[in-house]
Amino acid sequence: MTDTRVVLSAPTTNMIDGEYAYEVVPNVTYGKADGKPFADKGIFTFTLIKTAKGWRIASWAFAEQ
């Protein structure tokens, strides 16, 4: 794969409960595989924790759409 880039959309879900948060972010990954262009839709899911230095990712997952 070459020339890859990920374009994030606005979050579809954003929930905050005190020092914890959950966010779902649709995205599209563009690039070339074997010289042929591709565009794959996906979803990032993040759990975050608020620290003294700001929000930090505690865990994340990715799934293709």
Biopython code that builds the backbone (N, CA, C, O; Angstrom):
import numpy as np
from Bio.PDB.StructureBuilder import StructureBuilder

atoms = [
    (1, "MET", "N", (0.837, -1.163, 0.000)),
    (1, "MET", "CA", (0.000, 0.000, 0.000)),
    (1, "MET", "C", (0.887, 1.232, 0.000)),
    (1, "MET", "O", (1.918, 1.282, 0.670)),
    (2, "THR", "N", (0.460, 2.219, -0.765)),
    (2, "THR", "CA", (1.176, 3.487, -0.825)),
    (2, "THR", "C", (0.167, 4.629, -0.824)),
    (2, "THR", "O", (-1.033, 4.427, -1.012)),
    (3, "ASP", "N", (0.682, 5.820, -0.609)),
    (3, "ASP", "CA", (-0.122, 7.050, -0.677)),
    (3, "ASP", "C", (-1.359, 6.999, 0.212)),
    (3, "ASP", "O", (-2.403, 7.535, -0.159)),
    (4, "THR", "N", (-1.264, 6.369, 1.368)),
    (4, "THR", "CA", (-2.445, 6.243, 2.226)),
    (4, "THR", "C", (-2.685, 7.520, 3.026)),
    (4, "THR", "O", (-1.749, 8.209, 3.432)),
    (5, "ARG", "N", (-3.947, 7.808, 3.237)),
    (5, "ARG", "CA", (-4.366, 8.907, 4.095)),
    (5, "ARG", "C", (-5.751, 8.596, 4.632)),
    (5, "ARG", "O", (-6.555, 7.946, 3.965)),
    (6, "VAL", "N", (-6.020, 9.058, 5.824)),
    (6, "VAL", "CA", (-7.311, 8.823, 6.477)),
    (6, "VAL", "C", (-8.013, 10.165, 6.645)),
    (6, "VAL", "O", (-7.433, 11.120, 7.163)),
    (7, "VAL", "N", (-9.262, 10.228, 6.204)),
    (7, "VAL", "CA", (-10.070, 11.431, 6.345)),
    (7, "VAL", "C", (-11.164, 11.133, 7.370)),
    (7, "VAL", "O", (-11.989, 10.241, 7.173)),
    (8, "LEU", "N", (-11.157, 11.890, 8.462)),
    (8, "LEU", "CA", (-12.134, 11.697, 9.531)),
    (8, "LEU", "C", (-13.365, 12.567, 9.292)),
    (8, "LEU", "O", (-13.252, 13.709, 8.848)),
    (9, "SER", "N", (-14.531, 12.018, 9.587)),
    (9, "SER", "CA", (-15.784, 12.777, 9.561)),
    (9, "SER", "C", (-16.099, 13.238, 10.969)),
    (9, "SER", "O", (-15.402, 12.885, 11.920)),
    (10, "ALA", "N", (-17.156, 14.033, 11.097)),
    (10, "ALA", "CA", (-17.596, 14.460, 12.426)),
    (10, "ALA", "C", (-18.061, 13.236, 13.215)),
    (10, "ALA", "O", (-18.625, 12.306, 12.639)),
    (11, "PRO", "N", (-17.830, 13.233, 14.521)),
    (11, "PRO", "CA", (-18.281, 12.103, 15.342)),
    (11, "PRO", "C", (-19.793, 11.912, 15.245)),
    (11, "PRO", "O", (-20.551, 12.882, 15.238)),
    (12, "THR", "N", (-20.220, 10.657, 15.171)),
    (12, "THR", "CA", (-21.654, 10.355, 15.158)),
    (12, "THR", "C", (-22.178, 10.105, 16.560)),
    (12, "THR", "O", (-23.378, 10.216, 16.812)),
    (13, "THR", "N", (-21.284, 9.770, 17.466)),
    (13, "THR", "CA", (-21.639, 9.561, 18.872)),
    (13, "THR", "C", (-20.551, 10.192, 19.723)),
    (13, "THR", "O", (-19.361, 9.996, 19.474)),
    (14, "ASN", "N", (-20.966, 10.952, 20.728)),
    (14, "ASN", "CA", (-20.017, 11.571, 21.644)),
    (14, "ASN", "C", (-20.689, 11.645, 23.008)),
    (14, "ASN", "O", (-21.568, 12.476, 23.235)),
    (15, "MET", "N", (-20.267, 10.771, 23.908)),
    (15, "MET", "CA", (-20.862, 10.722, 25.240)),
    (15, "MET", "C", (-19.771, 10.974, 26.277)),
    (15, "MET", "O", (-18.698, 10.374, 26.222)),
    (16, "ILE", "N", (-20.059, 11.867, 27.222)),
    (16, "ILE", "CA", (-19.117, 12.166, 28.296)),
    (16, "ILE", "C", (-19.824, 11.931, 29.620)),
    (16, "ILE", "O", (-20.946, 12.387, 29.837)),
    (17, "ASP", "N", (-19.140, 11.207, 30.500)),
    (17, "ASP", "CA", (-19.658, 10.945, 31.838)),
    (17, "ASP", "C", (-18.521, 11.191, 32.827)),
    (17, "ASP", "O", (-17.728, 10.294, 33.117)),
    (18, "GLY", "N", (-18.456, 12.407, 33.333)),
    (18, "GLY", "CA", (-17.389, 12.742, 34.268)),
    (18, "GLY", "C", (-16.039, 12.741, 33.593)),
    (18, "GLY", "O", (-15.792, 13.526, 32.677)),
    (19, "GLU", "N", (-15.154, 11.851, 34.048)),
    (19, "GLU", "CA", (-13.801, 11.804, 33.498)),
    (19, "GLU", "C", (-13.634, 10.770, 32.379)),
    (19, "GLU", "O", (-12.515, 10.503, 31.943)),
    (20, "TYR", "N", (-14.742, 10.192, 31.918)),
    (20, "TYR", "CA", (-14.685, 9.198, 30.853)),
    (20, "TYR", "C", (-15.516, 9.653, 29.663)),
    (20, "TYR", "O", (-16.509, 10.363, 29.820)),
    (21, "ALA", "N", (-15.102, 9.239, 28.474)),
    (21, "ALA", "CA", (-15.845, 9.596, 27.263)),
    (21, "ALA", "C", (-15.786, 8.439, 26.272)),
    (21, "ALA", "O", (-14.899, 7.587, 26.323)),
    (22, "TYR", "N", (-16.764, 8.442, 25.369)),
    (22, "TYR", "CA", (-16.887, 7.428, 24.314)),
    (22, "TYR", "C", (-17.214, 8.179, 23.040)),
    (22, "TYR", "O", (-18.111, 9.022, 23.032)),
    (23, "GLU", "N", (-16.498, 7.886, 21.958)),
    (23, "GLU", "CA", (-16.709, 8.600, 20.708)),
    (23, "GLU", "C", (-16.609, 7.643, 19.528)),
    (23, "GLU", "O", (-15.745, 6.768, 19.488)),
    (24, "VAL", "N", (-17.517, 7.829, 18.560)),
    (24, "VAL", "CA", (-17.524, 7.032, 17.329)),
    (24, "VAL", "C", (-17.275, 7.979, 16.168)),
    (24, "VAL", "O", (-17.999, 8.960, 15.999)),
    (25, "VAL", "N", (-16.247, 7.692, 15.360)),
    (25, "VAL", "CA", (-15.827, 8.594, 14.291)),
    (25, "VAL", "C", (-15.763, 7.852, 12.951)),
    (25, "VAL", "O", (-14.877, 7.021, 12.756)),
    (26, "PRO", "N", (-16.689, 8.138, 12.025)),
    (26, "PRO", "CA", (-16.604, 7.551, 10.690)),
    (26, "PRO", "C", (-15.368, 8.095, 9.965)),
    (26, "PRO", "O", (-14.910, 9.205, 10.237)),
    (27, "ASN", "N", (-14.846, 7.300, 9.049)),
    (27, "ASN", "CA", (-13.666, 7.731, 8.299)),
    (27, "ASN", "C", (-13.589, 7.018, 6.964)),
    (27, "ASN", "O", (-14.268, 6.019, 6.726)),
    (28, "VAL", "N", (-12.751, 7.554, 6.106)),
    (28, "VAL", "CA", (-12.452, 6.904, 4.827)),
    (28, "VAL", "C", (-10.940, 6.876, 4.682)),
    (28, "VAL", "O", (-10.275, 7.898, 4.848)),
    (29, "THR", "N", (-10.398, 5.702, 4.370)),
    (29, "THR", "CA", (-8.972, 5.549, 4.099)),
    (29, "THR", "C", (-8.782, 5.472, 2.593)),
    (29, "THR", "O", (-9.389, 4.641, 1.919)),
    (30, "TYR", "N", (-7.932, 6.349, 2.077)),
    (30, "TYR", "CA", (-7.618, 6.382, 0.650)),
    (30, "TYR", "C", (-6.177, 5.935, 0.456)),
    (30, "TYR", "O", (-5.344, 6.101, 1.346)),
    (31, "GLY", "N", (-5.890, 5.372, -0.698)),
    (31, "GLY", "CA", (-4.527, 4.984, -1.008)),
    (31, "GLY", "C", (-4.469, 4.183, -2.295)),
    (31, "GLY", "O", (-5.403, 4.183, -3.097)),
    (32, "LYS", "N", (-3.342, 3.497, -2.470)),
    (32, "LYS", "CA", (-3.149, 2.617, -3.626)),
    (32, "LYS", "C", (-2.688, 1.258, -3.122)),
    (32, "LYS", "O", (-1.829, 1.168, -2.245)),
    (33, "ALA", "N", (-3.262, 0.214, -3.678)),
    (33, "ALA", "CA", (-2.854, -1.160, -3.394)),
    (33, "ALA", "C", (-2.494, -1.791, -4.735)),
    (33, "ALA", "O", (-3.317, -1.839, -5.649)),
    (34, "ASP", "N", (-1.277, -2.266, -4.840)),
    (34, "ASP", "CA", (-0.777, -2.804, -6.114)),
    (34, "ASP", "C", (-0.948, -1.789, -7.238)),
    (34, "ASP", "O", (-1.246, -2.154, -8.376)),
    (35, "GLY", "N", (-0.757, -0.507, -6.910)),
    (35, "GLY", "CA", (-0.840, 0.559, -7.905)),
    (35, "GLY", "C", (-2.248, 1.010, -8.247)),
    (35, "GLY", "O", (-2.418, 1.956, -9.017)),
    (36, "LYS", "N", (-3.263, 0.356, -7.694)),
    (36, "LYS", "CA", (-4.658, 0.712, -7.989)),
    (36, "LYS", "C", (-5.250, 1.497, -6.824)),
    (36, "LYS", "O", (-5.085, 1.107, -5.668)),
    (37, "PRO", "N", (-5.942, 2.605, -7.117)),
    (37, "PRO", "CA", (-6.526, 3.406, -6.036)),
    (37, "PRO", "C", (-7.664, 2.677, -5.325)),
    (37, "PRO", "O", (-8.385, 1.880, -5.926)),
    (38, "PHE", "N", (-7.805, 2.966, -4.038)),
    (38, "PHE", "CA", (-8.916, 2.406, -3.269)),
    (38, "PHE", "C", (-9.423, 3.449, -2.288)),
    (38, "PHE", "O", (-8.724, 4.410, -1.965)),
    (39, "ALA", "N", (-10.643, 3.248, -1.820)),
    (39, "ALA", "CA", (-11.251, 4.063, -0.763)),
    (39, "ALA", "C", (-12.072, 3.110, 0.096)),
    (39, "ALA", "O", (-13.044, 2.522, -0.377)),
    (40, "ASP", "N", (-11.684, 2.959, 1.351)),
    (40, "ASP", "CA", (-12.367, 2.056, 2.276)),
    (40, "ASP", "C", (-13.012, 2.847, 3.402)),
    (40, "ASP", "O", (-12.346, 3.625, 4.085)),
    (41, "LYS", "N", (-14.317, 2.644, 3.594)),
    (41, "LYS", "CA", (-15.031, 3.299, 4.695)),
    (41, "LYS", "C", (-14.843, 2.488, 5.970)),
    (41, "LYS", "O", (-14.769, 1.260, 5.941)),
    (42, "GLY", "N", (-14.768, 3.203, 7.091)),
    (42, "GLY", "CA", (-14.614, 2.527, 8.365)),
    (42, "GLY", "C", (-15.138, 3.367, 9.514)),
    (42, "GLY", "O", (-15.638, 4.477, 9.327)),
    (43, "ILE", "N", (-15.012, 2.810, 10.701)),
    (43, "ILE", "CA", (-15.441, 3.466, 11.932)),
    (43, "ILE", "C", (-14.329, 3.300, 12.968)),
    (43, "ILE", "O", (-13.864, 2.186, 13.212)),
    (44, "PHE", "N", (-13.907, 4.406, 13.574)),
    (44, "PHE", "CA", (-13.047, 4.354, 14.751)),
    (44, "PHE", "C", (-13.946, 4.522, 15.967)),
    (44, "PHE", "O", (-14.855, 5.352, 15.963)),
    (45, "THR", "N", (-13.694, 3.739, 17.003)),
    (45, "THR", "CA", (-14.388, 3.884, 18.275)),
    (45, "THR", "C", (-13.326, 4.111, 19.345)),
    (45, "THR", "O", (-12.389, 3.326, 19.488)),
    (46, "PHE", "N", (-13.489, 5.192, 20.089)),
    (46, "PHE", "CA", (-12.523, 5.558, 21.117)),
    (46, "PHE", "C", (-13.171, 5.597, 22.493)),
    (46, "PHE", "O", (-14.315, 6.030, 22.635)),
    (47, "THR", "N", (-12.437, 5.143, 23.509)),
    (47, "THR", "CA", (-12.782, 5.466, 24.892)),
    (47, "THR", "C", (-11.658, 6.370, 25.381)),
    (47, "THR", "O", (-10.481, 6.137, 25.104)),
    (48, "LEU", "N", (-12.045, 7.397, 26.106)),
    (48, "LEU", "CA", (-11.074, 8.386, 26.572)),
    (48, "LEU", "C", (-11.191, 8.579, 28.075)),
    (48, "LEU", "O", (-12.225, 8.294, 28.679)),
    (49, "ILE", "N", (-10.112, 9.067, 28.659)),
    (49, "ILE", "CA", (-10.105, 9.402, 30.078)),
    (49, "ILE", "C", (-9.515, 10.803, 30.216)),
    (49, "ILE", "O", (-8.533, 11.146, 29.558)),
    (50, "LYS", "N", (-10.126, 11.596, 31.074)),
    (50, "LYS", "CA", (-9.661, 12.963, 31.295)),
    (50, "LYS", "C", (-8.558, 12.942, 32.350)),
    (50, "LYS", "O", (-8.746, 12.413, 33.446)),
    (51, "THR", "N", (-7.417, 13.517, 32.013)),
    (51, "THR", "CA", (-6.281, 13.589, 32.926)),
    (51, "THR", "C", (-5.968, 15.061, 33.206)),
    (51, "THR", "O", (-6.610, 15.960, 32.663)),
    (52, "ALA", "N", (-4.989, 15.284, 34.047)),
    (52, "ALA", "CA", (-4.557, 16.651, 34.339)),
    (52, "ALA", "C", (-4.032, 17.352, 33.086)),
    (52, "ALA", "O", (-4.037, 18.581, 33.016)),
    (53, "LYS", "N", (-3.580, 16.577, 32.099)),
    (53, "LYS", "CA", (-3.048, 17.145, 30.857)),
    (53, "LYS", "C", (-4.080, 17.168, 29.737)),
    (53, "LYS", "O", (-3.748, 17.525, 28.606)),
    (54, "GLY", "N", (-5.327, 16.794, 30.026)),
    (54, "GLY", "CA", (-6.386, 16.799, 29.018)),
    (54, "GLY", "C", (-6.867, 15.388, 28.716)),
    (54, "GLY", "O", (-6.495, 14.435, 29.400)),
    (55, "TRP", "N", (-7.693, 15.264, 27.692)),
    (55, "TRP", "CA", (-8.257, 13.972, 27.310)),
    (55, "TRP", "C", (-7.193, 13.102, 26.657)),
    (55, "TRP", "O", (-6.411, 13.568, 25.828)),
    (56, "ARG", "N", (-7.178, 11.836, 27.041)),
    (56, "ARG", "CA", (-6.239, 10.857, 26.477)),
    (56, "ARG", "C", (-7.015, 9.623, 26.039)),
    (56, "ARG", "O", (-8.004, 9.245, 26.668)),
    (57, "ILE", "N", (-6.563, 8.999, 24.960)),
    (57, "ILE", "CA", (-7.197, 7.777, 24.475)),
    (57, "ILE", "C", (-6.828, 6.630, 25.406)),
    (57, "ILE", "O", (-5.650, 6.346, 25.625)),
    (58, "ALA", "N", (-7.853, 5.973, 25.952)),
    (58, "ALA", "CA", (-7.634, 4.806, 26.814)),
    (58, "ALA", "C", (-7.635, 3.525, 25.986)),
    (58, "ALA", "O", (-6.874, 2.598, 26.263)),
    (59, "SER", "N", (-8.502, 3.477, 24.960)),
    (59, "SER", "CA", (-8.550, 2.333, 24.052)),
    (59, "SER", "C", (-9.235, 2.760, 22.766)),
    (59, "SER", "O", (-9.961, 3.754, 22.736)),
    (60, "TRP", "N", (-8.998, 2.006, 21.710)),
    (60, "TRP", "CA", (-9.651, 2.303, 20.442)),
    (60, "TRP", "C", (-9.813, 1.023, 19.652)),
    (60, "TRP", "O", (-9.129, 0.028, 19.888)),
    (61, "ALA", "N", (-10.749, 1.075, 18.696)),
    (61, "ALA", "CA", (-10.984, -0.067, 17.798)),
    (61, "ALA", "C", (-11.341, 0.486, 16.429)),
    (61, "ALA", "O", (-11.762, 1.636, 16.300)),
    (62, "PHE", "N", (-11.169, -0.340, 15.414)),
    (62, "PHE", "CA", (-11.507, 0.023, 14.042)),
    (62, "PHE", "C", (-12.319, -1.103, 13.424)),
    (62, "PHE", "O", (-12.048, -2.281, 13.657)),
    (63, "ALA", "N", (-13.308, -0.733, 12.643)),
    (63, "ALA", "CA", (-14.085, -1.720, 11.888)),
    (63, "ALA", "C", (-14.374, -1.172, 10.510)),
    (63, "ALA", "O", (-14.648, 0.018, 10.354)),
    (64, "GLU", "N", (-14.316, -2.036, 9.507)),
    (64, "GLU", "CA", (-14.691, -1.632, 8.152)),
    (64, "GLU", "C", (-16.204, -1.568, 8.052)),
    (64, "GLU", "O", (-16.919, -2.303, 8.733)),
    (65, "GLN", "N", (-16.678, -0.679, 7.193)),
    (65, "GLN", "CA", (-18.126, -0.587, 6.954)),
    (65, "GLN", "C", (-18.492, -1.326, 5.708)),
    (65, "GLN", "O", (-19.665, -1.366, 5.336)),
]
sb = StructureBuilder()
sb.init_structure("model")
sb.init_model(0)
sb.init_chain("A")
sb.init_seg("    ")
for serial, (resi, resn, name, xyz) in enumerate(atoms, 1):
    if name == "N":
        sb.init_residue(resn, " ", resi, " ")
    sb.init_atom(name, np.array(xyz, "f"), 0.0, 1.0, " ", f" {name:<3s}", serial, name[0])
structure = sb.get_structure()
